[in-house]
Amino acid sequence: MRNLWTLGGLSLWELLRRTARESWEDSVFGQGGRMAFYHFLAIFPSLIISARLPYVKAALLDLSRRIMPEQVSKLFEQSQHTLSGLQLITVCAGALWQL
């Protein structure tokens, strides 16, 4: 088994040179900038959605009362009350992290 620390026979300088050349040819830095820009733009719709979350929650509860059987609707309503503000903030932060 070959030793991985020998870098496959390449010198450290050659490895760095090849990595820089391939990164430049594949436009890694430009793609990283584009991704950062699009993720920054994605923050604003998520903030709008999170600001409307109480209205959406109320609409879902109302819809569940109309469509679902009474017992299921009560179960859905009880599960909605268990979500605290800290949990909601944690979920939103996780969603933003994944953007």
KETI-161140 format. One line per field, with one value per atom (N, C-alpha, C): x, y, z. Coordinates in Angstrom, 2 decimals, m for minus. Layout:
N
X = X ... .
Y = Y ... .
Z = Z ... .
END
This chain:
99
X = 0.84 0.00 0.89 0.52 1.33 1.02 2.01 1.85 1.17 0.07 m0.66 0.09 1.00 1.73 2.80 3.07 4.06 3.44 2.12 1.39 1.51 1.61 1.67 2.93 3.99 5.25 5.39 4.37 4.46 5.13 5.83 6.35 5.21 5.38 4.34 4.12 5.20 5.09 4.29 4.56 3.84 2.36 2.05 0.66 m0.08 0.54 m0.08 m0.26 0.74 0.65 m0.48 m0.58 m1.66 m3.03 m3.11 m4.39 m4.82 m3.90 m4.22 m4.62 m3.90 m4.23 m5.60 m5.88 m7.17 m8.31 m8.08 m9.11 m9.41 m8.36 m8.55 m9.28 m8.90 m9.53 m10.99 m11.31 m12.69 m13.50 m12.91 m13.52 m14.22 m13.45 m13.96 m14.30 m13.47 m13.69 m14.88 m15.08 m16.24 m17.53 m17.49 m18.67 m19.00 m17.98 m18.19 m18.82 m18.39 m18.99 m20.44 m20.74 m22.13 m23.02 m22.53 m23.32 m23.57 m22.56 m22.75 m23.77 m23.75 m24.70 m26.12 m26.33 m27.67 m28.16 m27.27 m27.69 m28.04 m27.32 m27.67 m29.06 m29.36 m30.68 m31.78 m31.46 m32.45 m32.85 m32.07 m32.40 m33.69 m33.90 m35.05 m36.39 m36.57 m37.84 m38.06 m36.99 m37.16 m37.55 m37.06 m37.48 m38.94 m39.38 m40.78 m41.67 m41.26 m42.04 m42.08 m40.94 m40.94 m41.74 m41.85 m42.68 m44.16 m44.51 m45.90 m46.26 m45.33 m45.56 m46.75 m46.99 m48.19 m49.49 m49.54 m50.75 m50.92 m49.82 m49.87 m50.28 m49.77 m50.12 m51.61 m52.14 m53.58 m54.41 m53.96 m54.70 m54.69 m53.56 m53.48 m54.39 m54.44 m55.33 m56.79 m57.14 m58.51 m58.85 m57.91 m58.12 m58.27 m57.47 m57.57 m58.91 m59.44 m60.77 m61.86 m61.70 m62.73 m62.66 m61.46 m61.29 m61.21 m60.43 m60.16 m61.27 m61.36 m62.29 m61.92 m62.85 m62.67 m61.48 m61.36 m60.28 m58.91 m58.81 m57.54 m57.22 m58.24 m58.04 m57.55 m58.11 m57.65 m56.21 m55.87 m54.51 m53.54 m53.93 m53.12 m52.96 m54.04 m54.00 m53.11 m53.16 m52.31 m50.84 m50.55 m49.16 m48.65 m49.52 m49.12 m48.76 m49.40 m49.12 m47.80 m47.29 m46.05 m44.81 m44.92 m43.77 m43.52 m42.44 m42.12 m41.37 m41.19 m40.49 m39.04 m38.40 m37.01 m36.88 m37.82 m37.78 m37.99 m38.89 m39.16 m37.92 m37.24 m36.03 m34.95 m34.85 m33.87 m34.15 m35.42 m35.79 m35.48 m35.82 m35.54 m34.04 m33.27 m31.82 m31.26 m31.78 m31.34 m31.70 m32.88 m33.28 m32.39 m32.07 m31.17 m29.77 m29.34 m28.01 m27.92 m29.00 m29.00 m29.14 m29.47 m29.58 m28.20 .
Y = m1.18 0.00 1.24 2.17 3.40 4.33 5.08 6.06 7.30 7.71 8.87 10.19 10.20 11.43 11.74 10.81 11.08 11.86 12.08 12.86 12.26 10.94 10.26 10.56 10.92 11.22 12.69 13.51 14.94 15.69 16.74 17.62 18.53 19.10 19.99 21.18 21.70 22.82 22.44 21.24 20.78 20.56 20.01 19.81 21.15 22.13 23.46 24.12 23.96 24.55 23.93 22.60 21.92 22.28 22.35 22.71 24.11 25.05 26.43 26.49 25.79 25.81 25.20 24.04 23.39 24.23 24.86 25.73 26.90 27.46 28.58 28.14 26.99 26.51 26.13 25.62 25.23 26.40 27.55 28.78 28.56 27.93 27.63 28.90 29.91 31.14 31.92 31.93 32.60 31.89 30.56 29.80 30.02 30.09 30.37 31.74 32.73 34.06 34.07 33.33 33.26 32.58 31.50 30.80 31.69 32.44 33.34 34.41 34.93 35.95 35.41 34.21 33.64 33.27 32.81 32.52 33.80 34.87 36.15 36.61 36.43 36.80 35.91 34.68 33.77 34.14 34.97 35.36 36.17 37.05 37.95 37.22 36.29 35.55 34.75 34.20 33.44 34.35 35.59 36.54 36.93 37.08 37.41 36.26 35.04 33.87 33.76 33.97 33.86 34.97 36.15 37.21 36.88 36.10 35.70 34.39 33.80 32.50 32.45 33.44 33.37 33.32 34.04 34.03 32.67 32.09 30.78 29.73 29.84 28.90 28.97 30.18 30.34 29.80 30.01 29.51 27.99 27.38 25.92 25.34 25.99 25.52 25.63 26.72 26.89 25.86 25.61 24.61 23.20 22.92 21.60 21.42 22.49 22.40 22.13 22.68 22.51 21.15 20.67 19.49 18.20 18.21 16.98 16.67 15.41 15.07 15.79 15.91 16.72 16.24 14.94 14.41 14.68 14.53 14.79 16.27 17.09 18.53 18.98 18.39 18.73 18.29 17.12 16.63 17.55 17.99 18.92 20.24 20.71 21.98 21.87 20.74 20.55 20.49 19.87 19.80 21.17 22.04 23.39 24.23 23.96 24.74 24.34 23.18 22.73 23.39 24.03 24.67 26.02 26.13 27.38 28.32 29.54 30.53 30.15 29.56 29.15 28.03 27.11 26.03 26.59 27.54 28.14 28.86 29.58 30.29 29.29 28.19 27.16 26.54 26.27 25.69 26.67 27.94 28.94 29.11 29.08 29.20 28.00 26.81 25.62 25.70 26.24 26.38 27.39 28.48 29.48 28.91 28.07 27.48 26.60 25.90 25.00 25.71 26.97 27.70 27.83 .
Z = 0.00 0.00 0.00 m0.86 m0.95 0.20 0.60 1.65 1.07 1.66 1.15 1.36 2.30 2.59 1.55 0.64 m0.40 m1.55 m1.53 m2.52 m3.92 m3.98 m5.27 m6.05 m5.37 m6.05 m6.44 m6.18 m6.50 m5.37 m5.74 m4.70 m4.23 m3.09 m2.56 m3.50 m4.05 m4.98 m6.23 m6.80 m7.99 m7.67 m6.50 m6.11 m6.01 m5.37 m5.25 m6.61 m7.49 m8.82 m9.63 m9.59 m10.32 m9.75 m8.44 m7.81 m8.22 m8.20 m8.60 m10.07 m10.94 m12.37 m12.64 m12.04 m12.26 m11.67 m10.53 m9.94 m10.87 m11.47 m12.38 m13.65 m14.20 m15.43 m15.21 m14.03 m13.73 m13.18 m13.07 m12.56 m11.22 m10.31 m8.98 m8.22 m8.33 m7.56 m8.09 m9.39 m9.97 m9.59 m9.61 m9.22 m7.74 m6.91 m5.49 m5.28 m6.05 m5.96 m6.40 m7.48 m7.95 m6.93 m6.33 m5.32 m4.10 m3.67 m2.54 m2.87 m4.08 m4.49 m4.47 m5.03 m5.06 m3.66 m2.80 m1.43 m0.70 m0.97 m0.36 m0.82 m2.10 m2.60 m2.02 m1.66 m1.11 0.32 0.99 2.36 2.40 1.44 1.49 1.37 0.45 0.45 1.73 2.29 3.53 4.69 4.70 5.73 5.57 4.34 4.09 4.55 4.24 4.65 6.17 6.83 8.29 8.94 8.29 8.84 8.71 7.71 7.48 8.16 8.89 9.50 10.44 11.29 12.15 11.34 10.24 9.40 8.72 8.30 7.66 8.68 9.89 10.95 11.26 11.36 11.62 10.46 9.25 8.09 8.04 8.40 8.43 9.50 10.66 11.71 11.28 10.65 10.17 9.10 8.22 7.17 7.77 8.79 9.42 10.11 10.68 11.31 10.28 9.11 8.07 7.38 7.13 6.29 7.11 8.17 8.91 9.91 10.31 11.38 12.67 13.57 14.77 15.62 15.80 16.63 16.00 14.71 14.02 14.07 13.91 13.96 15.33 16.39 17.74 17.96 17.46 17.57 16.83 15.64 14.86 15.60 16.22 16.95 18.18 18.88 20.06 19.65 18.53 18.10 17.67 17.22 16.84 18.07 19.20 20.41 21.07 20.76 21.39 20.80 19.66 19.02 19.67 20.41 21.09 20.15 20.60 19.79 19.54 20.57 20.42 19.39 19.40 18.42 17.01 16.89 15.58 15.06 15.93 15.53 15.12 15.86 15.53 14.17 13.89 12.60 11.47 11.66 10.63 10.41 11.49 11.36 10.60 10.88 10.15 8.68 8.39 7.00 6.28 6.94 6.34 6.15 7.09 6.99 5.75 5.42 4.28 2.95 2.95 1.69 1.12 .
END
